[in-house]
């Protein structure tokens, strides 16, 4: 049975070894930390950026910006192709982003009603309070503690002035009542909004905690389930999610020069075996093509999981890949289409043609890959085998690609908000006090953003947004190098040995069956530098 058929697909989430990385990325949808924190997760090749808006009062937090950016990039109309997320499943991550957006949308609806009744109806007072909070926020973000203290003093001064106005007004009648109401109504609205924001924050943090604790928290997105044939939006969302899963299972990958194969990580090492083919016992060699060499190698690699030793060697995924070359600085990729492709999968006969004919010159190339997903999806090791024939020479190359763990930013659990203060009597000692989950500035920020969430482009202009790195894939965009963890590095190097043995044994057996003198190749082995390095940089 061909390994590139429907049975040889990237395992779905829920299978062994893929939940940790998936849940870590999904947890970002529920986070309430500053959006600039995402910049800490940038690596050598992929950098997210934060586009600043006009007013800091409208800026999103990390969860809001991440959820919106990922949903638009993965499900938006006319989107660019998405790079596969090996070691994770992108659909659950996107579903959690949709679920987080839904929770915030329900909160924003209630906040919008409060803003209309307690704010817009008393617009002059609302604008005055917003001006004060914007000035305080600007000063608090300035360098030095003195500026932040000045902003707090400004807020206290505004409150005192409001009290004086309420006690003694120069006007009477309806105008005096309205002036008093316009100063009080926004404050009342703030108390109501604070309760709503606190409740929602607890819900979001509980989901964040559950994902990183290994819990099976489900992403609730009823808008993706059509209830009747007329719900076109729900049907389009469901089809977009199916399209995302189909693209994840594609057998086409992209080679981007020094960045390696997108989604698989950079090439850290390579092995090669080159031999001149001579007939055995003076007889002629039975003619064969490249595909005839690849097939027994594939069959031998499938037997890796049936070792005689109970060593805990992980079950590999063996698959035929079509590798498309793209430029080092390319910002997008184009997946092959046409009659030889269906649901992002290149058909078997086309894969065999590429293997036999596209060995030199321009065009796509064929690689046989064996992939190991280790450390709960935090380490993805891929060994790619390619066979080249030139006149009487057979050359077999094996390259190792390693994708490291998701950045530690995504692994942090929610922590209680605390502040260290001096004790009242023993002032030389300190103690921690628990702060509100949602502070005053945060309530105001959420309240003023709520009405504009129905107009996302306007909100992006005023508050800014998160810009994802391209070509985008959830897994490789925020992956680190595995070499910083000794055990991960050891696993990468050790797993290469049985793969080399399997490829070598299959090659010798196949050549022997075709009348090739294997006396020299049977005693030889793959040549390589055992030390990991940046093999794709070609630093000559």
C-alpha positions, 0 to 999 in steps of 0.5 A, a space after each residue: 500500500 502506498 504511504 502517500 495515500 489517505 492512511 499516511 497523514 499527520 496524526 490528529 490532536 488527541 493522538 499520543 505526543 501532540 497535545 502540549 504544543 497545541 494547547 500552549 499555542 491555543 492558550 494565547 487566545 485567552 491571555 490578558 498580558 500586554 500584546 508586546 509580550 509576543 515579541 519575546 517569542 520571535 526567533 532567528 527567522 520569523 518575527 511578529 510585529 505589533 502595529 501601533 494605533 493612534 491612541 493607547 486607550 484602544 490598544 488590544 491585549 495579547 489574547 485579543 490581538 492573537 485571536 483576531 490575527 490568527 482567525 483572519 490569517 487562517 480563515 479569512 477570505 482570499 487568504 494565502 496558503 498556510 504552512 503545515 504545523 507539524 507536531 500540532 493541529 492548527 484547527 483546535 488552535 483556531 477553534 479556541 481563538 474563535 471561542 475566545 472571540 465569542 466570549 469577548 463578543 458577549 462581554 462587549 455586547 453588555 459593555 456596549 449597552 452600558 456605554 450607550 446608557 451611561 456614556 453616550 447619553 451623557 457624552 460631555 462627561 464621558 469625554 472628560 473622563 476619557 481624556 483624563 484616563 488617556 492622559 494618565 495612561 500616557 503618563 504611566 507609560 512614560 519612562 520613570 516613576 515620576 510620570 506615573 505618579 503624576 498621572 495618578 495625581 491627575 486622576 485624583 484631581 479630576 475626581 476632586 474637581 467633579 465632587 466640587 462641581 456636584 456640590 456647588 453649581 452656578 446653574 439651576 434647573 434641568 441644566 444643573 441636573 444634567 451636569 451632575 448626571 453627566 459626571 455621575 453616570 460614567 462612574 456608575 457605568 464603570 462599576 457595572 462594567 467592572 463586574 462584567 469584566 471581572 466575570 469574563 476575565 475569570 472565565 478566560 483565565 480558567 480556560 488558559 489554566 485548563 489548557 496548560 494543565 492538560 485539561 480537556 477544555 473544549 472550544 465552544 463555537 456554535 456559530 460553526 454548526 449550521 442549524 438550517 440550510 439558510 445559515 450561509 455564514 456558519 456553513 462557510 466557517 465550517 468549510 474554512 475549518 475543513 480546508 484548514 485541516 486538508 491543508 495541514 495534511 498536504 504532502 507538499 512542503 516548501 524549501 526556503 534556503 537558509 530557513 530550511 523546509 518551512 514547518 520542519 525547521 532548519 537542516 542540522 545535518 546530512 549523510 550521503 552514500 555514493 557508489 559506482 554500480 558494477 554488475 555482479 559476476 560479469 552479468 548485466 545489471 537489471 535496469 531500475 529507476 529511482 522509484 525502485 530504490 525508494 520503495 524498499 527504503 520506504 518499506 524498511 522505514 515502516 518496520 522501525 516501529 517493530 524493533 526486537 528491543 523494548 526500548 520505547 522507540 517512538 512510532 514514526 510517520 513515513 510519508 512521500 513529500 513533494 518539495 517546492 523551492 521558494 526564495 529565502 525572503 519569500 513572503 508567501 508560497 503557492 501550492 501546486 494545483 491542477 489535475 494532478 492535485 486533489 485536496 492539497 495532495 499530489 496524486 501518487 502517479 505524479 509523485 512517482 514521476 517527480 521521483 524518476 524525472 526531477 532529479 536535476 535542474 528546475 522543478 519540484 523534487 521528491 523526498 521520502 520522509 520519516 518523522 518523529 513527534 517527541 516531547 508531547 509535540 515540543 520536538 519534531 524530528 524529520 529525516 528526509 531521504 532522496 535518491 539520485 542516479 547519474 550515469 553509473 553512480 547511485 547517490 543516496 542522501 539523508 538530511 535531518 531537520 529539527 523543529 524545537 519547542 514552542 517558546 516558553 512565553 506560551 507555556 506560562 500559566 496565569 498568575 495572580 496579580 500582586 504588589 509588594 508594599 511596605 508593612 505599616 509598622 515594620 516599614 523595613 519589611 514588605 508584604 504582598 497584597 492581592 490586586 484586583 483581576 481587572 484594574 481601573 484602567 483595564 475596565 475603561 479600556 474594555 468599555 471604550 473598545 466594546 462599541 468599536 469591536 463591531 467595526 474591526 478596521 476602525 478599532 485596528 486604526 485606533 488601537 493597533 494590531 498584531 502582524 504575523 510573520 510570513 510565510 505563516 504557520 502556527 508551529 514554526 513561527 514561534 519555535 525555538 532551537 532544540 539545541 538549548 535542551 541537552 536531552 532534546 539535542 541527544 534525541 535528535 542525534 540518536 534517532 538518526 542512527 536507526 534511520 541510517 541503518 534502515 536506509 542502508 539495509 534496504 539499498 543493499 538488498 534492492 541492488 543485490 536483487 538487481 544484479 549489482 555487485 554490493 561487496 563494496 557498498 555492504 561494507 561502507 556506511 553513510 558519511 557525515 559530520 556528527 556535530 549539529 550545524 546550520 547545514 542550509 547556510 552553506 558557509 563556504 
